Amino acid sequence: MNHPENTRRIAITALFTAASLLLSFVQIPIIPAMPWLMYDPSGIVCLIAACAFGPRLGAATAIISWIPRLFTGPFGAIMGMVSTSCLVIPAGFIYNRHRGRAGSLAGMLIGAVISITASCALNLVITPLYYPVFSMRDVATMIIPFLLPFNLIKMTLHVLAAQMLLKSSMAALHSLDQRDGSTPR
């Protein structure tokens, strides 16, 4: 890989990461009984990054954008990093092998299932650390009525938005690439 391509990739990663970081501050409560479960649209940017430039860049975007949150809410940041990485890695991997709407949808849906599973499992450990009044057993009783619905809603919103934005995002990135002589994945 030549120098201009490295510089370009760093710049694009920084742009996607900045967009994801900014969107992570958009916090929307979904389940009032569990106020710490907040939806943020940052994963949408990470999905587009993973489809456009591969699963590594998508995961890097997710992880780097959550690093500042480690200082204000470490448990939420860890959950965000894991959940988003579990979503974008399969999505980017599958899309890079099966281009088009079917490939992107299959990758995002598989990533969503993995992310939901990982999020529910990780909540068993993280929630008792974050809220010591809850035991692991208490959290287990919350999976079906609260955690699963929250994560289903979150992933549905991420996948729907990314599907609506992917084609136009790829076209915009492609037009930029044609100007500088390189091409996105």
C-alpha positions in Angstrom: 0.0 0.0 0.0 1.5 3.4 -1.0 1.7 6.5 1.2 -1.3 8.4 -0.3 -3.5 5.3 0.2 -2.4 5.0 3.8 -3.0 8.7 4.4 -6.4 8.4 2.8 -7.4 5.4 4.9 -6.3 7.2 8.1 -8.4 10.3 7.1 -11.5 8.2 6.2 -11.2 6.2 9.5 -10.9 9.5 11.4 -14.0 10.9 9.6 -16.1 7.7 10.3 -14.8 7.6 13.9 -15.7 11.3 14.5 -19.2 10.8 13.1 -19.7 7.7 15.2 -18.3 9.5 18.3 -20.7 12.4 17.8 -23.7 10.1 17.3 -22.8 8.2 20.4 -23.9 11.3 22.4 -27.4 11.1 21.0 -28.9 9.0 23.8 -32.5 7.9 23.4 -34.1 5.9 26.3 -36.2 3.0 25.0 -37.2 1.1 28.1 -38.1 3.4 31.0 -37.7 0.6 33.6 -34.1 0.4 32.7 -32.8 3.9 32.2 -29.2 2.9 31.6 -30.3 1.2 28.3 -30.0 4.0 25.9 -30.1 3.8 22.1 -27.5 5.7 20.2 -27.2 5.7 16.4 -23.3 5.4 16.3 -23.4 1.8 15.1 -25.0 2.9 11.8 -21.8 4.7 10.9 -19.7 1.7 11.9 -21.8 -0.6 9.7 -21.3 1.6 6.7 -17.6 1.8 7.4 -17.4 -2.0 7.6 -19.2 -2.5 4.4 -17.2 0.2 2.6 -13.7 -0.6 3.9 -13.9 -3.9 5.5 -14.5 -5.4 9.0 -11.3 -4.2 10.5 -12.0 -0.6 9.7 -15.6 -1.0 10.9 -14.4 -2.5 14.2 -11.7 0.1 14.6 -14.3 2.8 14.1 -16.5 1.3 16.8 -13.7 0.8 19.3 -11.9 4.1 18.8 -15.2 6.1 19.0 -16.0 4.5 22.4 -12.6 5.1 23.9 -13.5 8.6 25.3 -16.5 7.1 27.0 -14.2 4.8 29.0 -13.5 7.8 31.3 -17.2 8.8 31.9 -18.9 5.4 31.8 -16.5 2.5 31.5 -19.0 -0.3 31.6 -21.2 1.3 29.0 -18.2 1.9 26.8 -17.1 -1.7 27.1 -20.6 -2.8 26.2 -20.7 -0.4 23.3 -17.3 -1.6 21.9 -18.3 -5.3 22.2 -21.8 -4.9 20.9 -20.9 -2.8 17.9 -17.8 -4.9 17.0 -20.0 -8.0 17.1 -22.4 -6.3 14.7 -19.9 -4.8 12.2 -17.3 -7.6 11.9 -19.7 -10.2 10.4 -21.5 -7.5 8.4 -18.3 -6.3 6.8 -16.9 -9.8 6.3 -20.0 -11.1 4.6 -20.6 -8.0 2.5 -17.0 -8.0 1.2 -17.7 -11.6 -0.1 -21.2 -11.1 -1.3 -21.7 -7.6 -2.7 -25.2 -6.1 -3.1 -28.3 -5.7 -1.1 -28.6 -9.5 -0.2 -25.0 -9.6 1.0 -25.3 -6.5 3.1 -28.6 -7.5 4.6 -27.4 -11.1 5.4 -24.2 -9.7 7.0 -26.0 -7.2 9.0 -28.6 -9.6 10.2 -26.0 -12.2 11.2 -24.0 -9.5 12.9 -27.2 -8.3 14.7 -27.9 -11.8 16.1 -24.3 -12.2 17.3 -24.4 -8.7 18.8 -27.7 -9.4 20.6 -26.4 -12.7 22.0 -23.1 -11.1 23.1 -24.9 -8.1 24.7 -27.3 -10.2 26.7 -24.5 -12.5 27.9 -22.2 -9.6 28.7 -24.9 -7.9 30.7 -24.9 -10.8 33.1 -21.4 -9.7 34.1 -21.3 -6.0 33.5 -24.7 -4.9 35.0 -23.9 -6.3 38.5 -20.6 -4.4 38.4 -22.3 -1.2 37.2 -25.3 -1.5 39.5 -24.2 -3.6 42.5 -27.8 -3.9 43.7 -28.4 -6.4 40.9 -27.0 -9.9 41.1 -26.2 -12.0 38.1 -29.4 -13.9 38.9 -31.4 -10.6 38.9 -29.9 -9.7 35.5 -30.8 -13.2 34.1 -34.5 -12.5 34.9 -34.2 -9.2 33.0 -33.1 -10.8 29.7 -36.5 -11.7 28.2 -38.5 -8.7 29.4 -35.9 -5.9 29.0 -32.5 -6.7 27.6 -33.6 -8.8 24.6 -36.3 -6.3 23.5 -33.9 -3.4 23.9 -31.2 -5.1 21.8 -33.7 -6.2 19.2 -35.0 -2.6 18.8 -31.4 -1.3 18.8 -30.2 -3.7 16.1 -33.4 -3.3 14.0 -32.8 0.5 14.0 -29.1 0.1 13.1 -29.8 -2.4 10.3 -32.7 -0.5 8.8 -30.9 2.9 8.8 -27.7 1.3 7.4 -29.6 -0.4 4.7 -31.3 2.9 3.7 -28.0 4.8 3.7 -25.6 2.2 2.3 -26.2 2.6 -1.4 -26.0 6.4 -1.3 -22.9 6.3 1.0 -21.1 3.8 -1.3 -21.9 6.0 -4.3 -20.6 9.1 -2.5 -17.4 7.3 -1.5 -17.0 5.9 -5.0 -17.3 9.3 -6.6 -14.6 10.6 -4.2 -12.4 7.7 -5.1 -12.8 8.3 -8.8 -11.4 11.8 -8.2 -8.3 10.6 -6.5 -7.8 7.5 -8.6 -8.5 4.9 -5.9 -11.6 2.8 -5.3 -13.5 1.6 -2.2 -13.9 -2.1 -1.6 
